[in-house]
Amino acid sequence: MLQNSDIRQHMKGNEMSIIKDFLLQLTLMVIPIFIYFTFVTEKVKSNKNRTIIMTILWGISILLCMSFPVNFGQNARLDLRIVPLLFGTLYGGFWPGILLSALIILYRLYFGISIGFYTTVLVILLSLPVILFFQKSFARSKKDKRVKVAGSLSFYYCLSGLVFLSVLRGFSIDYLKVQIIHLIFVVAVTWFFTMLNETIREIHQLRSEMQNSEKLRVVSELTSVFAHEIRNPMQVTRGFLQLLNDPDLSNEKKEYIQISIEELDRANEIINDFLSFGKPSINTNEKIGVGYQLERVVNIIQGYALNHNVEIKADILDNCWIYANPQKLNQSLINILKNAVESMPNGGIVWIGCTSTDDGHIKISIRDQGIGMTKQQIDRIGSPFYSLKEKGTGLGMTVSFQIIHSFEGKIKVNSKKDMGTEFIILLPQIT
């Protein structure tokens, strides 16, 4: 049974000391976030390496918090270990959560087997599955919902600890006061750190978008000056090459002329992609049927697909209405479909479909049996000048992403290496 007199005496003379100890742990919590966003985010590009470093930093934070706990009463101690555990699991995923939980249990075992150790194990076993359950929805959520999820989970963890300790040690009003201070402090710290973390992430994302915007601005200025001047001599050269393609020429010379014409056409396509950045965006959106536009796109790309031994299978639902520019939507879909066809050098099948979702969106799905992509490649897809094709510029896919975003839509990419790729386009539905 917990000695109430010890706790009462400690509470009367050391309330400020308890708060001071909690503030010390708050300082220890700042260290990994500072290190991560100062030294890791800008220099480490691989998501896997970021997760490993983040797990190590949160593990260090757990060790520091548990090494300098708030002591009161008889063998009673509290700390902020839940915050690094929660952040490591929500932002890192399943394995970081398992590793950090194991670290907590093993380090608590180092202090000896006691009621506190049993409480730690029980709380971890009860809380970790709940945290992992909400991890995927947390990763998909926006800032406000993430703050609510993190705060609720920290409250649940502390409440579980309070219940288990009350059962194992016995109920005490004075002990309850310390636990309430701990609960309030943990929830407040979790809310603050989640807000801080999300704000810093938004700043880094905004900085990256500004850098891309600056690149696109430079490209737009250059294309507006040089594109038409470059096109004129190219068209003249192409015309003379066609005139030189006389039937009496040898096959070798004909082949050289054909290659020259193809390269000029490819250069012209690249200029078209550059001009897409230079053109001002004009809002000419209208109510259109996605099913009708998909059928047009399939008809346009059908010949190109057959030449690559690719079959296109469509499953298009009627009554899929959106507010968009039909020409721009077709341009985006053609780019994605063309990439799907080219990803299958030995032929295959491309599935394209259109359905409505329960949350008020039109879902366009384009799935292939191609070479697929790694997680790192998926993260970079749609970035300016990034392409998986040997002679690609990446501008076509960048334009496609910009077009979908201009319709207030979003693109999700699911892919595995050598197992194909699926592009999912979500656009707001109208009635």
C-alpha positions as CSV (number, residue, x, y, z in Angstrom):
1,M,0.0,0.0,0.0
2,L,1.4,3.4,-0.9
3,Q,2.3,5.5,2.1
4,N,0.0,8.5,2.0
5,S,2.0,10.5,4.6
6,D,5.2,10.3,2.4
7,I,3.3,11.6,-0.6
8,R,1.5,14.3,1.4
9,Q,4.7,15.6,3.0
10,H,6.4,15.6,-0.4
11,M,3.6,17.4,-2.1
12,K,3.5,20.2,0.5
13,G,7.1,21.0,0.2
14,N,8.0,20.0,-3.3
15,E,5.1,20.9,-5.7
16,M,7.4,23.4,-7.5
17,S,10.2,20.8,-7.6
18,I,7.8,18.3,-9.4
19,I,6.9,20.9,-12.0
20,K,10.6,21.8,-12.4
21,D,11.5,18.1,-13.0
22,F,8.8,17.9,-15.6
23,L,10.2,21.1,-17.3
24,L,13.6,19.4,-17.3
25,Q,12.1,16.5,-19.2
26,L,10.5,18.9,-21.6
27,T,14.0,20.3,-22.3
28,L,15.2,16.8,-23.0
29,M,12.4,16.4,-25.4
30,V,13.4,19.4,-27.5
31,I,16.9,17.9,-28.2
32,P,15.8,15.2,-30.8
33,I,13.4,17.5,-32.6
34,F,16.1,20.2,-32.8
35,I,18.7,17.8,-34.1
36,Y,16.4,16.1,-36.6
37,F,15.1,19.3,-38.3
38,T,18.5,21.1,-38.1
39,F,20.9,18.4,-39.2
40,V,18.8,15.5,-40.7
41,T,15.9,16.9,-42.8
42,E,18.0,18.9,-45.3
43,K,20.9,16.5,-45.6
44,V,19.3,13.0,-45.6
45,K,17.1,12.4,-48.6
46,S,16.2,8.7,-48.1
47,N,13.0,8.2,-46.1
48,K,14.3,4.9,-44.7
49,N,17.5,6.6,-43.4
50,R,15.4,9.4,-41.9
51,T,13.2,6.9,-40.1
52,I,16.2,5.1,-38.7
53,I,17.8,8.3,-37.4
54,M,14.5,9.5,-36.0
55,T,14.0,6.2,-34.1
56,I,17.5,6.5,-32.6
57,L,16.9,10.1,-31.5
58,W,13.6,9.3,-29.9
59,G,15.2,6.3,-28.2
60,I,17.8,8.6,-26.7
61,S,15.0,10.9,-25.6
62,I,13.3,8.0,-23.9
63,L,16.5,7.0,-22.1
64,L,17.1,10.6,-20.9
65,C,13.5,11.0,-19.7
66,M,13.6,7.7,-17.8
67,S,17.0,8.5,-16.3
68,F,15.8,11.8,-14.8
69,P,12.3,11.0,-13.6
70,V,10.0,12.8,-11.2
71,N,10.4,10.8,-7.9
72,F,7.8,11.0,-5.1
73,G,6.5,8.8,-2.4
74,Q,7.9,5.3,-2.0
75,N,9.5,4.1,-5.2
76,A,7.0,6.2,-7.2
77,R,8.3,7.8,-10.4
78,L,6.8,9.5,-13.4
79,D,8.4,10.7,-16.7
80,L,7.5,11.8,-20.3
81,R,8.5,8.6,-22.0
82,I,5.1,8.4,-23.8
83,V,5.8,11.5,-25.9
84,P,8.9,10.1,-27.7
85,L,7.2,6.7,-28.0
86,L,4.1,8.3,-29.4
87,F,6.0,10.4,-31.9
88,G,8.3,7.6,-32.9
89,T,5.4,5.3,-33.6
90,L,3.0,7.8,-35.3
91,Y,5.7,9.3,-37.6
92,G,7.9,6.2,-38.0
93,G,5.5,3.3,-38.2
94,F,5.2,-0.2,-36.9
95,W,8.9,-1.2,-36.3
96,P,10.0,2.0,-34.7
97,G,7.0,1.6,-32.3
98,I,8.0,-2.0,-31.5
99,L,11.7,-1.1,-30.9
100,L,10.9,2.0,-28.8
101,S,8.5,-0.1,-26.7
102,A,11.0,-2.8,-26.2
103,L,13.6,-0.2,-25.1
104,I,11.2,1.2,-22.5
105,I,10.5,-2.3,-21.0
106,L,14.2,-3.3,-21.0
107,Y,15.4,-0.1,-19.5
108,R,12.7,-0.2,-16.9
109,L,13.8,-3.7,-16.1
110,Y,17.3,-2.4,-15.4
111,F,15.9,-0.5,-12.4
112,G,14.6,-3.7,-11.0
113,I,11.3,-5.7,-11.0
114,S,8.7,-3.9,-9.0
115,I,5.1,-2.7,-9.2
116,G,6.4,0.1,-11.5
117,F,7.9,-2.5,-13.9
118,Y,4.7,-4.5,-14.1
119,T,2.7,-1.3,-14.6
120,T,5.0,-0.3,-17.5
121,V,4.6,-3.6,-19.2
122,L,0.8,-3.6,-18.8
123,V,0.4,0.0,-20.1
124,I,2.6,-0.7,-23.1
125,L,0.7,-3.9,-23.9
126,L,-2.6,-2.0,-23.6
127,S,-1.6,1.2,-25.4
128,L,0.8,0.2,-28.2
129,P,-1.9,-1.7,-30.3
130,V,-4.1,1.3,-30.1
131,I,-1.3,3.7,-31.2
132,L,-0.4,1.4,-34.1
133,F,-4.1,1.1,-35.0
134,F,-4.3,4.9,-35.5
135,Q,-0.9,5.2,-37.1
136,K,-2.0,4.8,-40.7
137,S,-4.9,7.3,-40.4
138,F,-2.5,9.7,-38.6
139,A,-0.1,9.5,-41.6
140,R,-3.0,10.3,-44.0
141,S,-4.5,13.1,-41.9
142,K,-3.9,16.8,-42.0
143,K,-2.4,19.0,-39.3
144,D,-5.5,19.6,-37.2
145,K,-6.6,16.0,-37.1
146,R,-3.0,14.9,-36.3
147,V,-2.9,17.2,-33.3
148,K,-6.2,15.7,-32.0
149,V,-5.1,12.1,-32.5
150,A,-1.8,12.6,-30.8
151,G,-3.4,14.4,-27.8
152,S,-6.1,11.8,-27.4
153,L,-3.6,8.9,-27.5
154,S,-1.4,10.6,-24.9
155,F,-4.4,11.0,-22.7
156,Y,-5.3,7.4,-23.1
157,Y,-1.8,6.2,-22.2
158,C,-1.7,8.3,-19.1
159,L,-5.2,7.3,-18.0
160,S,-4.2,3.6,-18.5
161,G,-1.1,4.2,-16.3
162,L,-3.2,5.9,-13.6
163,V,-5.7,3.1,-13.5
164,F,-3.1,0.3,-13.3
165,L,-1.1,2.1,-10.6
166,S,-4.2,2.7,-8.6
167,V,-5.1,-1.0,-8.7
168,L,-1.6,-2.3,-8.0
169,R,-0.5,0.3,-5.4
170,G,-3.8,1.4,-3.9
171,F,-5.8,4.6,-4.3
172,S,-4.5,7.8,-2.8
173,I,-5.8,11.4,-3.2
174,D,-2.3,12.9,-2.8
175,Y,-0.9,10.5,-5.3
176,L,-3.9,11.3,-7.7
177,K,-2.9,15.0,-7.6
178,V,0.6,14.1,-8.9
179,Q,-0.9,11.9,-11.6
180,I,-3.3,14.6,-12.7
181,I,-0.4,17.0,-13.0
182,H,1.4,14.4,-15.1
183,L,-1.6,13.8,-17.3
184,I,-2.2,17.5,-18.0
185,F,1.5,18.1,-18.6
186,V,1.8,15.1,-21.0
187,V,-1.2,16.1,-23.0
188,A,-0.1,19.7,-23.2
189,V,3.4,18.7,-24.2
190,T,2.1,16.3,-26.9
191,W,-0.2,19.0,-28.3
192,F,2.7,21.6,-28.3
193,F,5.2,19.2,-29.9
194,T,2.7,18.0,-32.5
195,M,1.9,21.6,-33.5
196,L,5.6,22.4,-33.5
197,N,6.5,19.4,-35.6
198,E,3.8,19.9,-38.1
199,T,4.6,23.6,-38.4
200,I,8.3,22.9,-39.1
201,R,7.3,20.2,-41.7
202,E,5.0,22.7,-43.4
203,I,7.9,25.3,-43.5
204,H,10.2,22.8,-45.1
205,Q,7.6,21.7,-47.6
206,L,6.8,25.4,-48.4
207,R,10.5,26.0,-48.9
208,S,10.8,23.1,-51.3
209,E,7.8,24.3,-53.2
210,M,9.2,27.8,-53.5
211,Q,12.5,26.4,-54.8
212,N,10.5,24.4,-57.5
213,S,8.5,27.5,-58.3
214,E,11.6,29.5,-58.8
215,K,12.9,26.8,-61.2
216,L,9.7,26.9,-63.1
217,R,9.7,30.7,-63.2
218,V,13.2,30.6,-64.8
219,V,12.0,27.9,-67.3
220,S,9.0,30.0,-68.2
221,E,11.1,33.1,-68.9
222,L,13.6,31.1,-71.0
223,T,10.9,29.3,-73.0
224,S,9.0,32.5,-73.7
225,V,12.2,34.0,-75.2
226,F,13.8,31.1,-77.0
227,A,11.1,28.5,-77.8
228,H,9.7,30.0,-81.0
229,E,13.1,31.1,-82.3
230,I,14.4,27.5,-81.9
231,R,11.3,26.0,-83.5
232,N,11.7,27.9,-86.8
233,P,15.0,26.5,-87.9
234,M,13.9,23.0,-86.6
235,Q,10.9,23.0,-88.9
236,V,13.0,24.2,-91.9
237,T,15.5,21.4,-91.2
238,R,12.8,18.8,-90.9
239,G,11.3,19.9,-94.2
240,F,14.5,19.7,-96.1
241,L,15.2,16.2,-94.6
242,Q,11.9,15.0,-95.9
243,L,12.8,16.4,-99.3
244,L,16.1,14.5,-99.2
245,N,14.3,11.2,-98.5
246,D,14.4,10.2,-102.1
247,P,13.3,6.6,-103.0
248,D,16.6,6.1,-104.8
249,L,18.7,6.6,-101.7
250,S,20.3,3.6,-100.1
251,N,18.6,2.1,-97.0
252,E,21.5,3.3,-94.8
253,K,21.0,6.9,-95.8
254,K,17.2,6.6,-95.5
255,E,17.8,5.3,-92.0
256,Y,20.0,8.3,-91.1
257,I,17.3,10.7,-92.4
258,Q,14.6,9.0,-90.5
259,I,16.6,9.1,-87.2
260,S,17.2,12.8,-87.8
261,I,13.5,13.5,-88.3
262,E,12.6,11.5,-85.2
263,E,15.1,13.4,-83.1
264,L,13.8,16.7,-84.3
265,D,10.2,15.6,-83.4
266,R,11.4,14.6,-80.0
267,A,13.0,18.0,-79.5
268,N,9.8,19.6,-80.5
269,E,7.9,17.6,-77.9
270,I,10.3,18.8,-75.2
271,I,9.7,22.4,-76.3
272,N,6.0,21.7,-76.0
273,D,6.5,20.6,-72.4
274,F,8.5,23.7,-71.7
275,L,5.8,25.9,-73.2
276,S,3.3,24.3,-70.9
277,F,5.1,26.1,-68.0
278,G,5.3,29.4,-69.9
279,K,1.6,29.6,-70.8
280,P,-0.5,31.7,-68.3
281,S,-3.2,29.6,-66.6
282,I,-6.6,30.6,-67.8
283,N,-9.6,29.4,-65.8
284,T,-11.9,27.9,-68.5
285,N,-13.3,25.1,-66.3
286,E,-16.7,23.6,-67.1
287,K,-18.9,20.7,-66.0
288,I,-17.7,17.6,-67.9
289,G,-18.3,13.9,-67.7
290,V,-15.2,12.0,-66.8
291,G,-16.4,8.8,-68.5
292,Y,-16.7,10.5,-71.9
293,Q,-13.2,12.1,-71.5
294,L,-11.7,8.8,-70.6
295,E,-13.2,7.1,-73.6
296,R,-11.8,9.8,-75.9
297,V,-8.3,9.4,-74.2
298,V,-8.4,5.6,-74.7
299,N,-9.3,6.1,-78.4
300,I,-6.4,8.5,-78.8
301,I,-3.8,6.3,-77.1
302,Q,-5.2,3.0,-78.5
303,G,-3.0,2.9,-81.6
304,Y,0.1,3.8,-79.6
305,A,-0.6,1.0,-77.1
306,L,-1.1,-1.6,-79.9
307,N,2.3,-0.7,-81.4
308,H,3.8,-1.6,-77.9
309,N,1.8,-4.8,-77.7
310,V,-0.3,-3.3,-74.8
311,E,-4.0,-3.9,-74.3
312,I,-6.2,-1.3,-72.6
313,K,-9.1,-2.5,-70.6
314,A,-11.7,0.1,-69.4
315,D,-14.3,0.0,-66.7
316,I,-16.0,3.4,-66.8
317,L,-18.9,4.3,-64.6
318,D,-21.5,6.8,-66.0
319,N,-22.6,9.9,-64.1
320,C,-19.0,10.9,-63.1
321,W,-19.3,14.7,-63.3
322,I,-16.5,17.2,-62.3
323,Y,-15.7,20.8,-62.8
324,A,-12.5,21.0,-65.0
325,N,-11.0,22.0,-68.3
326,P,-11.5,19.0,-70.7
327,Q,-8.4,19.7,-72.8
328,K,-6.1,19.9,-69.8
329,L,-7.7,16.9,-68.2
330,N,-7.1,14.9,-71.4
331,Q,-3.5,16.1,-71.5
332,S,-2.9,14.9,-68.0
333,L,-4.5,11.5,-68.6
334,I,-2.7,11.0,-71.9
335,N,0.7,11.6,-70.2
336,I,-0.1,9.1,-67.4
337,L,-1.4,6.5,-69.9
338,K,1.6,6.9,-72.2
339,N,3.9,6.3,-69.3
340,A,1.9,3.2,-68.3
341,V,2.3,1.8,-71.8
342,E,6.0,2.6,-72.0
343,S,6.6,0.9,-68.6
344,M,5.8,-2.5,-70.2
345,P,8.6,-3.1,-72.8
346,N,7.3,-6.7,-73.3
347,G,3.7,-5.7,-73.6
348,G,0.9,-6.3,-71.1
349,I,-2.4,-4.8,-69.9
350,V,-3.4,-1.4,-68.7
351,W,-6.6,-1.1,-66.6
352,I,-8.4,2.3,-66.5
353,G,-11.5,2.9,-64.5
354,C,-13.7,5.6,-63.1
355,T,-15.9,5.4,-60.0
356,S,-17.4,7.7,-57.4
357,T,-16.3,7.4,-53.7
358,D,-18.3,7.7,-50.5
359,D,-16.6,11.0,-49.6
360,G,-17.7,12.9,-52.6
361,H,-14.9,12.4,-55.1
362,I,-14.5,10.9,-58.6
363,K,-11.8,8.3,-58.6
364,I,-9.8,7.7,-61.8
365,S,-7.6,4.6,-61.6
366,I,-4.8,3.8,-64.1
367,R,-3.0,0.5,-63.4
368,D,-0.3,-1.3,-65.4
369,Q,1.9,-4.4,-65.3
370,G,5.1,-2.5,-65.8
371,I,8.5,-2.3,-64.2
372,G,7.1,-0.5,-61.2
373,M,9.0,2.0,-58.9
374,T,10.7,2.0,-55.6
375,K,9.5,4.1,-52.6
376,Q,12.2,6.7,-53.3
377,Q,11.2,7.0,-57.0
378,I,7.5,7.4,-56.0
379,D,8.4,10.3,-53.7
380,R,10.1,12.1,-56.6
381,I,7.6,11.4,-59.3
382,G,6.0,14.6,-60.5
383,S,9.1,16.7,-59.5
384,P,10.4,19.0,-62.3
385,F,13.2,17.4,-64.4
386,Y,12.9,14.0,-62.8
387,S,12.2,11.1,-65.2
388,L,12.7,7.3,-65.2
389,K,13.0,7.2,-68.9
390,E,16.4,7.4,-70.5
391,K,15.4,10.3,-72.8
392,G,12.7,11.8,-70.7
393,T,12.6,15.3,-69.1
394,G,10.0,14.7,-66.4
395,L,8.1,17.8,-67.5
396,G,5.1,15.9,-68.9
397,M,4.4,14.2,-65.5
398,T,5.0,17.5,-63.7
399,V,2.5,19.2,-65.9
400,S,0.0,16.4,-65.2
401,F,0.3,16.8,-61.5
402,Q,-0.1,20.6,-61.8
403,I,-3.2,20.2,-63.9
404,I,-4.9,17.8,-61.4
405,H,-4.0,20.1,-58.5
406,S,-5.5,23.1,-60.4
407,F,-8.8,21.2,-60.3
408,E,-8.4,20.9,-56.5
409,G,-7.7,17.2,-57.0
410,K,-4.8,15.0,-55.9
411,I,-2.8,12.1,-57.3
412,K,-1.8,9.0,-55.3
413,V,0.8,6.5,-56.6
414,N,1.0,2.9,-55.5
415,S,3.8,0.9,-56.9
416,K,6.2,-2.0,-56.3
417,K,9.3,-2.8,-58.2
418,D,8.6,-5.3,-61.0
419,M,5.0,-5.5,-60.0
420,G,3.4,-2.6,-61.8
421,T,2.1,0.9,-60.9
422,E,-1.3,2.4,-60.1
423,F,-2.1,6.1,-60.4
424,I,-5.2,7.1,-58.5
425,I,-6.7,10.5,-59.3
426,L,-9.2,12.0,-56.9
427,L,-11.3,14.9,-58.1
428,P,-14.2,16.7,-56.4
429,Q,-17.5,15.4,-57.7
430,I,-20.4,17.7,-58.7
431,T,-24.1,16.8,-59.2
